[in-house]
Amino acid sequence: MLILLFFQHSDSAITKNEFYITKSNHINARTGPENFYKIKMVYKKKSLVLRVLNESDEWYQIEDIEGEKGWIHRNYLAKQKKKQYVTIKEKSDISCYDKPNKESKIAFESGYLVNFELKRCEGDFCLLKKERIKGWCEKNKLWGL
């Protein structure tokens, strides 16, 4: 008897601990992976960076910057592809610099939960951009890497 196995590759397949962004300004996170589960929290920000922990059919279990976990339908999350976003995770303002070191001139300061486009990282610093500002911020102060 001959048994054939076929494996289908899907672009929607996730890798655990990958970061995704929200596609909408109003997304319900539930206590379980179906619509009948209770709403645990509501995310009200587009392009919010969330970590995907697990997958169940069409639902992703996520974790936010504050460690809260819930389930969101995959239609409301986008995999970061061409542009990657990161969020400032420090509760107090942080300084970002002209060059990837603390001795260089301060380019800008930013506060908690501000999103930036990630351009690249070198050592302990990452180059971030938002509209007309850019600078090197310490990697350990960023969520989404």
VENZI-V640151 format. One record per helix or strand. SS is the DSSP state (2 for helix, 1 for strand). FROM is the first residue (numbers start at 1). TO is the last residue. If there is no record, write none. Layout:
ss=(SS	SS)
from=(FROM	FROM)
to=(TO	TO)
//
This chain:
ss=(1	1	1	1	1	1	2	1	1	1	1	1	1	1	2	1)
from=(18	27	39	49	59	69	74	77	84	94	106	115	125	133	139	142)
to=(22	30	43	56	63	73	76	79	88	97	110	122	130	138	141	143)
//
